[in-house]
Amino acid sequence: MSGRHWTPYQLEIVLHHTFSLARFDRENAPLYPKERDHLIEVGLLEWRDGIPKATEKGLVFVEMLLQTPVPRNVYLDPRDGKEIMPEKLGPLRIEPESGGLTWKQP
């Protein structure tokens, strides 16, 4: 499984069967049985009480997903390749709410 790429659908199935006791909403979807069985084959899910549930390996996998930090933006000055720290910039700012530039007094 090293280097495996996961589809959003596979992740949805694993997360559902880790955190929910309910049946998967789309268990009748054509692709679901194949994906569920694959997740059982690789050891992330197992049958318990008539529904798939996360194995210990599945719980570790989900814990690793949950501990993955959100990527951060890094700005590099093309003149010298040094990182630019946005908090150290002057008063010109991009306002996320409006998406526009504003001039703020320091």
C-alpha positions in Angstrom: 0.0 0.0 0.0 3.0 2.3 0.1 2.5 5.3 -2.2 -1.2 4.5 -2.7 -3.4 7.2 -3.9 -6.9 7.2 -2.4 -10.0 8.4 -4.1 -12.4 10.7 -2.4 -15.0 8.0 -2.5 -12.7 5.5 -0.7 -11.9 8.1 1.9 -15.6 8.8 2.4 -16.3 5.1 2.9 -13.5 4.6 5.4 -14.5 7.8 7.3 -18.1 6.8 7.4 -17.4 3.3 8.7 -15.0 4.7 11.3 -17.4 7.3 12.8 -20.9 6.1 12.1 -23.0 3.1 13.2 -25.5 3.7 10.4 -25.4 1.9 7.1 -23.6 3.8 4.3 -26.1 6.1 2.5 -25.2 4.8 -0.9 -24.5 1.2 -0.1 -26.7 0.3 -3.2 -24.5 2.3 -5.5 -22.9 0.0 -8.2 -19.3 0.9 -7.1 -19.8 0.6 -3.4 -19.4 -3.3 -3.0 -16.2 -3.3 -5.0 -14.7 -0.4 -3.0 -15.8 -1.7 0.3 -14.4 -5.2 -0.5 -11.1 -3.6 -1.5 -10.9 -1.7 1.8 -11.5 -5.0 3.6 -8.8 -6.7 1.5 -6.2 -4.0 2.5 -7.2 -4.3 6.1 -8.8 -0.9 6.7 -12.3 -2.4 7.2 -13.8 -5.6 8.6 -17.3 -7.0 9.0 -18.6 -6.6 12.6 -22.2 -7.0 13.6 -23.3 -7.1 10.0 -21.8 -3.8 8.9 -18.2 -2.8 7.9 -16.3 -1.1 10.6 -12.8 0.2 10.8 -10.0 -2.2 11.9 -7.2 -1.1 14.2 -5.2 -0.4 11.0 -8.2 1.6 9.7 -8.3 3.7 12.9 -4.5 4.4 12.6 -5.0 5.4 8.9 -7.9 7.8 9.8 -5.9 9.2 12.7 -3.0 9.9 10.3 -5.4 11.7 8.0 -6.8 13.8 10.8 -3.3 14.8 11.9 -2.3 16.0 8.5 -1.8 19.8 8.7 -3.4 22.1 6.2 -0.9 23.3 3.7 0.4 26.8 4.2 1.1 29.4 1.6 4.7 30.4 1.2 5.7 33.5 -0.8 9.1 33.7 -2.3 10.8 36.8 -3.5 11.8 36.1 -7.1 14.8 38.4 -6.8 16.6 36.4 -4.1 14.5 33.3 -3.4 13.9 34.3 0.2 10.6 33.6 1.9 8.4 36.7 2.4 6.5 36.8 5.7 3.1 38.4 4.9 2.8 39.8 8.5 6.0 41.8 7.9 4.7 43.5 4.8 3.7 47.2 4.6 0.1 48.4 4.9 -1.1 47.1 1.5 -3.3 44.0 2.3 -5.6 41.6 0.4 -8.9 41.4 2.2 -10.3 37.8 2.0 -13.9 38.9 2.4 -13.9 41.2 -0.6 -11.0 39.7 -2.5 -9.7 43.2 -3.1 -6.6 45.2 -2.1 -6.9 47.7 0.7 -4.5 50.2 2.2 -4.3 50.0 6.0 -2.5 52.4 8.1 0.2 50.7 10.2 
